[in-house]
Amino acid sequence: METPESNSPRRVLFVDDEQPILQALARMLRPLRHEFHAEFVQSGKDALAFLAKDRFDVVVADMRMPGMDGAELLAEAQKRHPYLIRIMLSGHSEAEGALRALPVAHQFLAKPCDAEQVRGVIARAVSLHELLADPALRSVVAGIRQLPARPKVFSELTTLLAEPASGAIEIAKLVKRDPVLCGKLLHVVNSAFFGLPRRTTSIEIAINYLGTNMLRAITLATAVDASLGPRARAAGYDFDAAQLEAILSAHLAGQMFDKRPVAQDAYAAALLQNVGEMLLLLERSGDLTRAMAYAREHGVQLYDAETALGVVSHAHVGAYLLGAWGLPYGIVEAIAHSHNPLGLPHENFDIVDAVYASTLIARHYLSSDPTALERASEHLQRFRVEALLTKLCPAAERWLSTEAAEHGGLQAPRAERGRT
């Protein structure tokens, strides 16, 4: 399989039909030539020819080009070279084209951009190749066109958006019930194309900033994969139960920090921590099925089963994709280590610890795991913040009472649903 070697120089292909822009890019990036090698071409056709004859790690394409535009080029590059990180270079007036590129672009760069912006996006993108050692899985993740959205939420959101009086608070309350849709919204609003002065992990801010028309378009772009339900049942995976645990975990993780930006990142990381399971279900359901069966048989967590079987971790898969989408590094890092926070060298209580502990607390209330709360307490004690339990347990109980009242009861324990 055609894949880049992690120890070879990184190669980036820039595509723009305007020669002066390419020349300006070349001059601007010359001081960074020791970090990556750049090639420049003026058309989608030439770009595909370059990609066919040589290995590249990243392709950066201008949106507006005659013949084959940037969205078409990235779509074709995805088919032919799925391991590539695909970046769209676009102006703020090109919203329609940017929407077409959403399924095929990992990140966006806004015009005009300086060397540090380009450097940061490219450095971040190529570093993702180091996260997963399995080249085949890199191709699988990079080749995902869209994540499945929860059918019920998609339907309800479409109806809500059709109401002229719907506000951001009502919309956000519904959107937060679907981690997949949350991930896409944060991906879009944090891209350079939309020009936020700083990154956000707030769904309310994302909705307020994007507006209902853009939200509707994004929702449609992430429409449900009709095959998810049958394939989920065949794999023994309960999609609703997985989301319920993620939502409760997010509710708790967000209460572990006083500073609002950190609390928002912790909420987002906990909410999105199981996105990798959905990807594996769609693309490598055999690996996920074997791992779940092993977890049930040996009474271990899914992450431990994946490690024992030598299959890729769903946490790493999710972190890879969300990192490629440009979510904040702290969120990606917390998701990657969400099942093994002590594998990440750190001294102070961090987002990764909040995700780990909040998930265990949620599991205590939602599953038959008899040691979950004890393990959460032990982990919090490592950082001398075990007093958080006196706040989090009542918060979980209140949330569950509200959930039961609003939605007619809770799901069956996870251990009974085949997802340990």
TIPARO-494268 format. One line per 5 residues: number of its first residue (from 1); their letters; for each residue x, z, y of N, C-alpha, C. Coordinates in steps of 0.2 Angstrom, whole numbers. Atoms other than C-alpha are relative to their C-alpha. Example, Ala and Ser with C-alpha at 12.3 -4.5 7.8 and 13.67 -1.06 7.14 Angstrom:
! residues 2
1 = as = 4/0/-6/62/39/-22/4/0/6 ~ -4/-1/-6/68/36/-5/-4/3/5
END
This chain:
! residues 420
1 = metpe = 4/0/-6/0/0/0/4/0/6 ~ -4/0/-6/6/-4/17/-1/6/5 ~ 1/-6/-3/10/12/26/7/1/4 ~ -6/-1/-3/23/18/39/4/5/-3 ~ -4/-5/3/37/28/34/1/6/6
6 = snspr = 0/-5/-5/37/45/43/7/1/3 ~ -6/-1/-3/56/45/46/3/-6/3 ~ -3/6/-4/58/28/54/-3/0/7 ~ 2/0/-7/56/24/72/-7/-2/1 ~ 7/2/-2/38/24/79/0/-6/3
11 = rvlfv = 0/6/-3/33/7/84/-8/-1/3 ~ 6/0/-4/19/4/97/-1/-7/2 ~ 2/7/-2/10/-13/100/-5/0/6 ~ 4/0/-6/3/-15/118/-3/-7/0 ~ 3/6/0/-10/-29/120/-4/-1/6
16 = ddeqp = 4/2/-6/-16/-36/137/1/-7/2 ~ -1/7/-2/-19/-53/143/3/-1/7 ~ -3/1/-6/-12/-50/160/8/2/0 ~ -7/-1/0/7/-52/160/3/5/5 ~ -2/-5/-5/10/-42/176/-1/7/-3
21 = ilqal = 1/-7/3/2/-27/167/5/2/-5 ~ -5/-1/5/13/-29/152/7/2/3 ~ -6/-1/-3/28/-30/163/1/7/3 ~ 0/-7/-3/23/-14/172/0/5/-5 ~ 0/-5/6/20/-5/156/7/0/-3
26 = armlr = -7/0/2/37/-10/150/5/3/4 ~ -5/-4/-5/46/-4/166/-2/7/-1 ~ 2/-7/0/36/12/165/2/4/-6 ~ -2/-4/7/40/16/147/7/-1/-2 ~ -7/1/1/58/11/148/4/7/-1
31 = plrhe = -4/-6/1/64/29/150/-2/4/-7 ~ 2/-3/6/54/33/134/2/-4/-6 ~ -2/5/6/63/20/123/3/4/-6 ~ -3/-3/6/72/33/113/-6/4/-4 ~ 5/-4/3/55/41/108/-4/-5/-5
36 = fhaef = 4/5/4/46/25/102/2/-7/2 ~ -1/7/-1/49/6/101/-6/-4/2 ~ 6/4/-3/36/-5/111/1/-7/0 ~ 1/8/-1/31/-23/109/-6/-1/4 ~ 5/2/-5/20/-32/121/-2/-7/-2
41 = vqsgk = 3/7/1/8/-47/117/-6/-1/5 ~ 5/2/-5/-5/-56/128/-7/-1/-3 ~ 6/2/3/-19/-59/115/-2/4/-6 ~ 2/-3/6/-29/-52/101/3/-4/-6 ~ -3/5/5/-23/-67/90/7/2/-1
46 = dalaf = -7/-1/1/-5/-64/94/1/7/-3 ~ -1/-7/2/-7/-45/91/-1/0/-8 ~ 1/0/7/-14/-48/73/6/-4/-3 ~ -5/3/3/0/-60/70/6/5/-1 ~ -6/-5/0/13/-46/75/-1/5/-5
51 = lakdr = 1/-6/5/4/-33/64/1/-3/-7 ~ 0/3/7/4/-45/49/7/-1/-2 ~ -7/1/2/23/-48/50/4/6/0 ~ -4/-6/-1/29/-31/55/-4/6/0 ~ 3/-6/0/25/-13/53/-1/4/7
56 = fdvvv = 1/-4/-6/17/-3/68/-4/6/-2 ~ 3/-6/1/11/14/69/-6/1/5 ~ 5/-1/-5/0/13/85/-1/-7/3 ~ 1/6/-4/-9/-2/93/-4/3/6 ~ 4/-2/-7/-15/0/112/-2/-7/2
61 = admrm = 3/7/-2/-27/-14/117/-4/1/6 ~ 5/0/-6/-35/-18/134/-7/-2/-2 ~ 7/2/2/-54/-19/133/-1/-7/2 ~ 2/7/-2/-56/-35/143/5/-5/-1 ~ -5/6/1/-47/-50/136/-4/-6/-2
66 = pgmdg = 4/6/2/-53/-68/134/1/-1/-7 ~ 0/2/7/-57/-74/117/-2/6/-4 ~ 1/-6/4/-55/-58/106/1/6/5 ~ -1/-6/-5/-58/-42/117/3/6/-4 ~ -3/-6/3/-51/-25/114/-4/3/-6
71 = aella = 4/-3/6/-65/-19/103/0/-4/-6 ~ 0/4/6/-65/-34/92/7/0/-3 ~ -7/0/3/-46/-33/90/1/7/-4 ~ 0/-7/4/-47/-14/85/-4/0/-6 ~ 4/1/6/-61/-18/73/4/-4/-6
76 = eaqkr = -4/4/5/-50/-31/64/6/3/-2 ~ -6/-4/2/-35/-20/65/-2/5/-5 ~ 3/-5/5/-45/-7/56/-1/-2/-7 ~ 1/3/7/-49/-18/42/6/-2/-3 ~ -6/3/3/-32/-26/39/5/6/0
81 = hpyli = -6/-6/0/-21/-10/43/-3/6/2 ~ 4/-6/-1/-32/5/41/4/6/2 ~ -4/-6/-1/-17/17/43/1/1/8 ~ -2/0/-7/-15/12/62/-4/5/4 ~ 3/-4/-5/-19/24/76/-2/-6/5
86 = rimls = 2/5/-4/-30/13/87/-2/3/7 ~ 2/-2/-7/-31/16/106/-2/-5/5 ~ 3/5/-5/-42/8/119/3/1/7 ~ -2/-1/-7/-35/5/137/-6/-4/4 ~ 6/2/-3/-50/3/148/-1/3/7
91 = ghsea = 1/-3/-7/-56/5/166/-7/3/0 ~ 6/-4/0/-70/16/171/-7/-4/1 ~ 6/4/-1/-82/2/175/-2/-4/-7 ~ 1/4/6/-81/-4/157/-4/4/-6 ~ 4/-4/4/-94/8/149/-3/-3/-6
96 = egalr = 3/4/6/-103/-5/138/5/-2/-5 ~ -5/2/4/-87/-11/131/3/6/-4 ~ -3/-6/3/-81/7/128/-5/2/-6 ~ 5/-2/5/-97/11/118/1/-5/-6 ~ -1/4/5/-93/-4/107/6/2/-4
101 = alpva = -6/-2/3/-76/3/104/0/7/-4 ~ 1/-7/3/-82/20/99/2/1/-8 ~ -1/-1/7/-82/17/80/7/-2/-2 ~ -6/3/2/-65/9/80/6/3/3 ~ -5/-3/-4/-55/18/93/1/7/-1
106 = hqfla = -2/-7/1/-46/34/89/0/4/7 ~ -1/-3/-7/-42/38/108/-1/-5/5 ~ 1/5/-6/-45/30/125/6/2/5 ~ -4/-1/-6/-33/28/139/-3/-3/6 ~ 4/2/-6/-40/26/157/5/-4/4
111 = kpcda = -4/4/-5/-33/13/169/-1/4/7 ~ -7/0/2/-23/17/179/3/6/-3 ~ -3/-6/3/-11/28/169/7/0/1 ~ -7/0/-1/6/34/171/4/1/-6 ~ -5/-1/6/21/36/159/-2/6/-4
116 = eqvrg = 1/-6/3/17/54/155/-7/0/-4 ~ 6/1/4/-1/50/150/1/-4/-6 ~ -1/4/6/4/36/139/4/4/-5 ~ -4/-3/4/18/46/132/-4/6/-4 ~ 4/-5/3/6/61/128/-4/-2/-5
121 = viara = 5/2/5/-7/51/120/3/-3/-6 ~ -3/3/6/5/41/109/4/5/-4 ~ -4/-5/4/16/56/104/-5/4/-4 ~ 5/-3/4/0/65/99/-3/-4/-6 ~ 2/5/6/-6/50/89/4/0/-5
126 = vslhe = -5/1/5/10/47/80/1/7/-4 ~ -2/-7/3/12/66/76/-5/1/-6 ~ 5/-1/5/-4/65/66/2/-3/-7 ~ -2/3/6/5/54/53/4/6/-4 ~ -4/-5/4/15/70/48/-5/5/-3
131 = lladp = 5/-6/2/-1/81/45/-2/-1/-7 ~ 1/2/7/-5/72/29/5/-4/-4 ~ -6/4/4/8/67/16/-3/-5/-4 ~ 3/5/5/-4/56/6/-2/-6/4 ~ 1/7/-4/-3/38/13/-7/-3/-1
136 = alrsv = 7/3/2/-19/33/4/-5/4/4 ~ 5/-4/-4/-29/47/12/0/-1/7 ~ -1/1/-7/-22/43/29/-4/-7/1 ~ 3/6/-1/-29/25/26/-8/2/0 ~ 7/-2/1/-46/33/20/-3/3/7
141 = vagir = 3/-4/-6/-48/44/36/0/-5/6 ~ 0/5/-6/-42/30/48/-5/-5/-1 ~ 5/6/1/-54/18/40/-7/2/1 ~ 6/-2/-1/-69/29/43/-3/-3/6 ~ 3/3/-5/-81/20/54/-4/5/4
146 = qlpar = 4/-5/-4/-93/34/58/-2/6/-5 ~ 2/-5/4/-97/51/51/-8/1/-1 ~ 7/0/1/-114/55/44/-3/6/5 ~ 3/-5/-4/-126/64/56/-6/3/-4 ~ 5/-3/4/-139/76/49/-7/-3/2
151 = pkvfs = 6/3/-1/-155/67/47/-6/3/5 ~ 5/-3/-4/-167/80/54/2/1/7 ~ -3/0/-6/-156/83/69/-1/-6/4 ~ 0/7/-3/-154/65/73/-8/-2/2 ~ 7/1/-1/-173/63/72/-3/4/6
156 = elttl = 2/-5/-5/-177/78/83/3/-2/7 ~ -3/2/-6/-164/73/96/-2/-6/3 ~ 2/7/-2/-170/55/97/-7/2/4 ~ 7/-2/-3/-188/63/101/1/3/6 ~ -1/-4/-6/-181/75/113/3/-4/6
161 = laepa = -3/5/-5/-171/62/123/-5/-4/3 ~ 5/4/-3/-186/52/125/-5/4/5 ~ 4/-4/-5/-195/66/135/4/1/6 ~ -3/0/-6/-191/64/153/2/7/3 ~ -1/-7/-2/-192/83/156/6/4/-4
166 = sgaie = -4/-3/4/-179/87/143/7/2/4 ~ -6/-2/-3/-164/97/150/6/1/-4 ~ -6/-1/4/-146/100/145/0/6/-5 ~ 1/-6/4/-150/117/138/-4/-1/-6 ~ 4/2/6/-163/111/127/3/-4/-5
171 = iaklv = -4/5/4/-153/96/121/6/4/-3 ~ -6/-3/3/-138/107/118/-1/5/-6 ~ 2/-5/5/-147/120/108/-1/-4/-7 ~ 1/4/6/-152/106/96/6/-3/-3 ~ -6/3/2/-136/97/96/5/4/-4
176 = krdpv = -5/-5/3/-126/113/91/-2/1/-7 ~ 1/-1/7/-135/113/75/3/-6/-5 ~ -3/6/4/-126/97/69/8/0/2 ~ -7/1/-2/-107/99/69/3/-7/1 ~ -2/7/0/-104/81/66/-1/-3/7
181 = lcgkl = 2/3/-7/-113/76/82/4/3/5 ~ -4/-4/-4/-104/90/91/7/-3/1 ~ -6/2/0/-88/83/86/1/-7/3 ~ 0/7/-4/-92/65/92/-1/1/7 ~ 1/-1/-7/-98/71/109/6/3/3
186 = lhvvn = -7/-2/-3/-82/81/112/5/-5/-1 ~ -5/6/0/-72/66/106/-1/-4/6 ~ 2/5/-6/-81/55/119/2/3/7 ~ -1/-3/-7/-81/67/134/7/2/1 ~ -7/-2/-1/-63/72/131/5/-6/1
191 = saffg = -5/6/-1/-56/54/131/1/-1/7 ~ -2/1/-7/-47/49/146/-5/-5/4 ~ 5/5/-3/-60/35/149/-5/3/4 ~ 6/-3/-4/-73/47/155/3/5/6 ~ -3/-3/-6/-60/56/167/-2/7/2
196 = lprrt = 1/-7/-1/-64/74/165/6/3/3 ~ -6/-3/-3/-52/84/176/4/5/-5 ~ -4/-4/5/-48/95/161/-5/0/-6 ~ 4/0/7/-53/96/142/-6/5/0 ~ 5/-5/1/-69/104/138/-2/1/-8
201 = tsiei = 3/-1/7/-76/111/121/-7/3/1 ~ 7/-2/-1/-93/115/129/-5/-6/-1 ~ 5/5/2/-108/105/122/-4/-1/7 ~ 4/1/-6/-118/109/138/4/-4/5 ~ -4/4/-5/-104/102/149/0/-7/-2
206 = ainyl = -1/7/3/-102/87/138/-7/-4/2 ~ 7/4/-1/-121/83/139/-1/-1/8 ~ 1/1/-7/-122/86/158/4/-5/3 ~ -5/5/-3/-107/75/161/-2/-7/-2 ~ 1/6/3/-112/61/149/-7/-3/3
211 = gtnml = 6/3/-2/-130/60/154/-4/-2/-6 ~ 4/1/6/-145/57/142/1/-7/-2 ~ -1/7/2/-142/38/142/6/-1/-5 ~ -7/0/4/-124/40/136/-1/4/-7 ~ 2/-4/6/-130/54/124/-4/-4/-5
216 = raitl = 4/3/5/-143/43/116/4/-6/-3 ~ -4/5/3/-130/29/114/4/2/-5 ~ -5/-3/4/-118/40/106/-4/3/-7 ~ 3/-3/5/-131/48/95/-2/-6/-5 ~ 1/6/4/-136/30/89/6/-2/-4
221 = atavd = -6/3/3/-118/26/86/2/5/-6 ~ -1/-4/5/-117/41/74/-6/1/-5 ~ 6/-1/4/-133/38/65/2/2/-7 ~ -1/-3/6/-135/45/48/2/-5/-6 ~ -2/4/6/-127/37/32/-6/1/-5
226 = aslgp = 6/-1/5/-143/34/21/2/2/-7 ~ -2/-1/6/-132/36/6/2/8/-1 ~ -3/-7/1/-126/54/10/-4/5/-4 ~ 4/-4/4/-141/63/3/1/0/-7 ~ -1/1/7/-140/56/-14/7/2/-3
231 = raraa = -7/-2/2/-121/57/-15/1/7/1 ~ -1/-8/0/-121/75/-9/-3/3/-6 ~ 3/-3/5/-133/80/-22/4/-1/-7 ~ -4/1/6/-123/71/-36/6/4/0 ~ -6/-4/0/-108/80/-30/-1/8/0
236 = gydfd = 2/-7/0/-117/97/-30/1/3/7 ~ -2/-2/-7/-114/98/-11/-7/1/4 ~ 6/-1/-4/-128/106/0/2/0/7 ~ -2/1/-7/-126/99/17/-2/5/5 ~ 3/-4/-5/-138/110/26/3/7/-1
241 = aaqle = -3/-7/1/-130/126/18/7/0/3 ~ -6/1/-3/-113/120/23/0/1/8 ~ 1/0/-7/-119/118/41/-2/7/3 ~ 3/-6/-2/-128/134/42/6/5/0 ~ -5/-4/-1/-112/143/38/5/-1/6
246 = ailsa = -4/2/-6/-102/133/51/-3/3/6 ~ 3/-2/-6/-115/137/64/1/8/1 ~ -1/-7/0/-115/156/60/7/2/2 ~ -7/-1/-1/-96/156/60/2/-2/7 ~ -2/2/-7/-95/147/77/-3/5/4
251 = hlagq = 4/-5/-4/-108/160/84/5/6/0 ~ -4/-6/0/-96/174/79/7/-1/3 ~ -7/1/-3/-79/166/83/0/0/7 ~ 0/0/-8/-85/163/101/0/6/3 ~ 1/-6/-3/-88/181/103/7/4/-1
256 = mfdkr = -6/-3/2/-70/186/98/5/0/6 ~ -5/0/-6/-62/182/115/-4/1/6 ~ 4/-1/-7/-66/187/133/1/-6/4 ~ -1/5/-4/-58/172/141/-5/-6/-3 ~ 5/5/2/-72/158/141/3/-6/-3
261 = pvaqd = -2/6/3/-61/143/138/3/1/-8 ~ -2/-1/7/-53/151/122/-6/1/-4 ~ 6/-1/4/-70/157/116/-3/-7/-1 ~ 3/7/1/-77/139/118/4/-4/-5 ~ -4/4/5/-62/132/108/-1/3/-7
266 = ayaaa = 2/-3/7/-65/145/94/-6/-2/-3 ~ 7/2/2/-83/141/94/0/-7/-3 ~ 0/7/2/-79/122/92/4/0/-6 ~ -4/0/6/-66/125/79/-4/2/-6 ~ 4/-2/6/-77/135/68/-6/-4/-2
271 = llqnv = 6/5/1/-92/123/70/3/-6/-4 ~ -2/7/3/-81/108/65/5/1/-6 ~ -5/-1/5/-70/116/51/-2/-3/-6 ~ 1/3/6/-79/108/37/-2/-8/0 ~ 1/7/-1/-80/90/44/4/-4/-6
276 = gemll = -4/3/5/-66/86/31/-4/-1/-7 ~ 4/0/6/-78/90/17/-5/-6/0 ~ 4/6/-1/-90/77/23/3/-7/-1 ~ -4/6/1/-77/64/24/2/-1/-7 ~ -2/0/7/-71/68/6/-6/-2/-4
281 = llers = 6/1/4/-89/67/0/-1/-8/0 ~ 1/7/-1/-90/49/7/5/-4/-3 ~ -6/4/2/-73/43/2/3/2/-6 ~ -4/-2/6/-66/53/-12/-5/6/-3 ~ 4/-5/2/-81/62/-19/2/3/-7
286 = gdltr = -3/-3/6/-72/64/-36/5/5/1 ~ -4/-6/-2/-59/75/-28/-3/6/2 ~ 4/-6/-2/-71/86/-20/-4/3/-6 ~ 4/-2/5/-82/87/-35/4/4/-5 ~ -5/-3/4/-67/92/-46/2/7/3
291 = amaya = -2/-6/-4/-62/105/-33/-6/5/0 ~ 5/-5/0/-79/113/-32/-2/2/-7 ~ 1/-3/7/-81/114/-51/5/5/-2 ~ -5/-5/1/-64/122/-52/-1/7/4 ~ 2/-6/-4/-69/134/-38/-5/5/-3
296 = rehgv = 6/-4/3/-85/139/-47/3/3/-7 ~ -2/-2/6/-76/141/-64/5/6/0 ~ -5/-6/0/-62/152/-58/-1/5/6 ~ 2/-5/-5/-71/161/-44/5/0/6 ~ -5/0/-6/-59/155/-30/-4/-4/5
301 = qlyda = 3/4/-6/-62/147/-13/2/-7/-1 ~ -1/7/0/-63/128/-11/7/-2/1 ~ -7/2/-2/-46/127/-2/5/2/-6 ~ -4/-2/5/-38/137/-16/0/-5/-6 ~ 1/5/5/-45/125/-29/3/-6/1
306 = etalg = -3/6/-2/-39/110/-20/8/1/-1 ~ -7/-2/0/-22/118/-19/2/0/-8 ~ -2/-1/7/-22/122/-38/0/-7/-3 ~ 1/6/3/-28/104/-42/5/-5/3 ~ -5/4/-3/-15/96/-31/-4/-6/4
311 = vvsha = 3/5/-4/-28/86/-21/0/2/7 ~ -1/-1/-7/-28/85/-2/-6/5/2 ~ 4/-5/-3/-36/99/8/-5/-3/4 ~ 5/2/-4/-53/96/16/2/2/7 ~ -2/-2/-7/-46/106/31/5/-4/3
316 = hvgay = -4/5/-3/-32/94/33/-3/-6/2 ~ 4/7/-1/-43/79/32/-4/1/6 ~ 4/-1/-6/-55/86/45/5/1/6 ~ -5/-1/-6/-40/91/57/3/-7/1 ~ -3/6/-1/-32/74/55/-5/-5/4
321 = llgaw = 5/4/-3/-48/65/60/-1/2/7 ~ 1/-3/-7/-52/77/75/6/-1/4 ~ -6/1/-4/-34/76/81/0/-7/2 ~ 0/7/-2/-35/57/81/-5/-1/5 ~ 6/1/-5/-51/58/91/2/3/7
326 = glpyg = -2/-3/-6/-41/68/104/-3/7/2 ~ 2/-6/-1/-49/85/102/6/5/2 ~ -6/-4/-2/-38/99/110/4/3/-6 ~ -4/-2/6/-23/104/99/-2/6/-3 ~ 1/-7/3/-28/122/97/-6/0/-5
331 = iveai = 5/1/5/-44/116/89/2/-3/-7 ~ -3/4/6/-35/104/77/4/5/-4 ~ -5/-5/3/-22/117/73/-4/5/-4 ~ 5/-5/3/-36/130/69/-3/-2/-6 ~ 3/3/5/-45/119/58/5/-2/-6
336 = ahshn = -4/2/6/-30/113/48/2/6/-3 ~ -2/-6/3/-25/131/45/-6/5/-1 ~ 6/-4/0/-43/138/44/0/4/-6 ~ 0/-4/6/-41/144/26/6/3/-2 ~ -7/-4/1/-23/150/27/3/1/7
341 = plglp = -3/-2/-6/-20/157/44/7/3/1 ~ -6/-3/0/-5/166/39/6/-5/-1 ~ -5/5/1/4/150/35/2/-3/7 ~ -1/2/-7/4/147/54/4/5/3 ~ -4/-6/-3/18/157/62/-3/2/7
346 = henfd = 2/-2/-7/11/167/76/-1/8/-1 ~ 0/-7/0/11/185/81/-7/4/3 ~ 6/-3/-3/-5/188/92/-6/-3/-3 ~ 6/2/2/-23/186/87/-2/-7/3 ~ 1/7/-2/-27/167/89/-7/-3/-2
351 = ivdav = 6/3/2/-41/155/87/-1/-1/-8 ~ 0/1/7/-36/151/69/-2/7/-4 ~ 2/-7/3/-38/170/65/-8/1/1 ~ 7/-1/-1/-55/170/73/-5/-5/-5 ~ 4/4/4/-61/155/63/0/3/-7
356 = yastl = -1/-3/6/-54/163/47/-5/6/-1 ~ 4/-7/0/-62/180/50/-8/-1/1 ~ 7/1/-1/-79/173/56/-3/-3/-6 ~ 3/3/6/-81/162/41/-1/5/-6 ~ 1/-5/5/-78/177/30/-6/4/1
361 = iarhy = 6/-4/-2/-91/187/39/-6/-4/-1 ~ 6/4/2/-103/173/38/-2/-1/-7 ~ 1/0/7/-100/171/20/-3/6/-3 ~ 2/-6/3/-103/189/17/-8/1/1 ~ 7/0/-1/-121/187/24/-4/-6/-4
366 = lssdp = 3/6/2/-124/170/17/1/-2/-8 ~ -2/2/7/-116/170/-1/0/7/-4 ~ 0/-6/4/-114/182/-15/8/2/-1 ~ -7/-2/1/-95/184/-12/1/7/2 ~ 1/-7/-1/-93/203/-14/6/2/4
371 = taler = -6/-3/-4/-75/204/-5/1/-4/6 ~ -1/4/-6/-78/192/10/1/5/6 ~ 0/-4/-5/-81/206/22/6/5/0 ~ -7/-4/0/-66/217/16/6/-5/2 ~ -5/4/-1/-55/202/17/0/-2/8
376 = asehl = 0/1/-7/-61/199/35/3/6/4 ~ -3/-6/-3/-57/217/39/7/0/0 ~ -7/0/1/-40/216/32/4/-5/5 ~ -3/5/-4/-36/201/42/0/2/7 ~ 0/-2/-7/-42/208/58/5/6/1
381 = qrfrv = -4/-6/-1/-32/224/55/7/-2/1 ~ -7/3/-1/-16/213/54/2/0/8 ~ -1/1/-7/-18/210/73/-3/6/4 ~ 3/-6/-4/-26/227/77/-6/-1/4 ~ 7/2/-4/-43/220/82/-6/1/-5
386 = eallt = 5/-1/5/-53/227/67/-6/3/3 ~ 6/-2/-4/-65/235/80/-5/-5/2 ~ 5/5/-1/-72/218/82/-6/0/-5 ~ 5/-1/5/-82/221/66/-6/3/3 ~ 6/-4/-2/-93/234/75/-4/-5/5
391 = klcpa = 4/4/-5/-99/220/87/-2/-6/-4 ~ 2/6/3/-99/205/75/-5/0/-6 ~ 5/-1/6/-109/212/60/-7/0/3 ~ 7/-1/-3/-124/217/71/-2/-7/3 ~ 1/6/-3/-122/200/80/-2/-5/-5
396 = aerwl = 2/4/6/-123/191/63/-7/1/-2 ~ 7/-2/2/-138/201/58/-5/-2/5 ~ 5/2/-5/-147/197/74/-1/-8/0 ~ 1/8/0/-143/178/73/-4/-2/-6 ~ 3/2/6/-149/178/55/-7/1/1
401 = steaa = 7/-1/-1/-165/186/60/-4/-5/4 ~ 3/5/-5/-168/174/74/-1/-7/-4 ~ 0/6/4/-163/159/62/-6/0/-5 ~ 6/0/5/-176/165/49/-6/-1/3 ~ 6/0/-4/-189/167/62/-2/-7/2
406 = ehggl = 1/6/-3/-187/150/69/0/-6/-5 ~ -1/5/5/-183/140/54/-3/1/-7 ~ 4/-1/6/-193/148/40/5/2/-6 ~ -5/-3/5/-179/157/31/6/-3/-1 ~ -7/2/1/-161/155/25/1/-3/-6
411 = qapra = -2/4/6/-153/145/12/2/5/-5 ~ -3/-4/6/-148/151/-5/7/2/1 ~ -7/-1/-1/-132/159/-7/5/-5/-2 ~ -5/6/1/-117/147/-7/2/0/-7 ~ -2/0/7/-111/152/-24/-5/-3/-5
416 = ergrt = 5/2/4/-127/147/-31/-2/-8/1 ~ 1/7/-2/-126/130/-23/6/-5/-2 ~ -5/5/3/-110/123/-31/5/-1/5 ~ -6/1/-5/-99/125/-15/3/7/1 ~ -3/-6/0/-88/140/-17/5/1/6
END
